[in-house]
Amino acid sequence: MTASDSQTGRLFAALPEQDAPAMARLHDRLVDRVQREGILDVAYRTLDTPVGSLLLAGTGVGLVKVAYAVQDHDAVLQQLADRVSPRILNAPRRLDEVSRQIEEYLTGRRTRFDLPLDWRLSKGFRREVLMHLRDIGYGRTESYAQVAAAAGSPRAVRAVGTACATNPLPVVVPCHRVVRSDGGMGGYAGGVEAKHILLTMEAEV
């Protein structure tokens, strides 16, 4: 299976409506086959949420990528093919548990994620920052300076901003809880509006 397989999978939705059920069955058979043969390295799906469509991607290790629509899902899939494996396929059932937990979080029924994560897309100090973000509790925030100090490099405030901006697992690894020292929200991969929605939701629960 090559990167073109993922493009083929995405084309199913564009087929005539009368062919959709048959194509869905064929797609399910394809997913089952590549899973049996152990040649599916990255499974992905999309999830409609109050903060827009999220692309979810997982490996045999765990969830490896969460991406907002503004990040261009097609470009993200290509990056995954380049950086993780070209053996990538739309396989929603592989991500059922991820989807369930994200939906529970976005409807106020979950305050902490319990998912295996694949950290391969983040290294060095950036990964140290992301590890700390998981300790910022639901409904709380920390400044970029506080996160830098907690990660062991108090002067690396800009590097913390970069780590948050390039976080491969937003929502699940809560970079939205990092704000500016002056009270401003700061940037966010999903856009300032998405960050505001998440912080407001958490504050109201």
LINUR-V532902 format. One record per helix or strand of 2 or more residues. SS is the DSSP state (@ for helix, = for strand). FROM is the first residue (numbers start at 1). LEN is the number of residues. If there is no record, write none. Layout:
ss:SS from:FROM len:LEN
ss:SS from:FROM len:LEN
This chain:
ss:@ from:3 len:12
ss:@ from:17 len:20
ss:= from:42 len:8
ss:= from:52 len:7
ss:= from:63 len:6
ss:@ from:69 len:3
ss:@ from:73 len:11
ss:= from:88 len:3
ss:@ from:92 len:15
ss:@ from:124 len:10
ss:= from:142 len:2
ss:@ from:144 len:7
ss:@ from:157 len:9
ss:@ from:175 len:3
ss:= from:178 len:2
ss:@ from:192 len:13
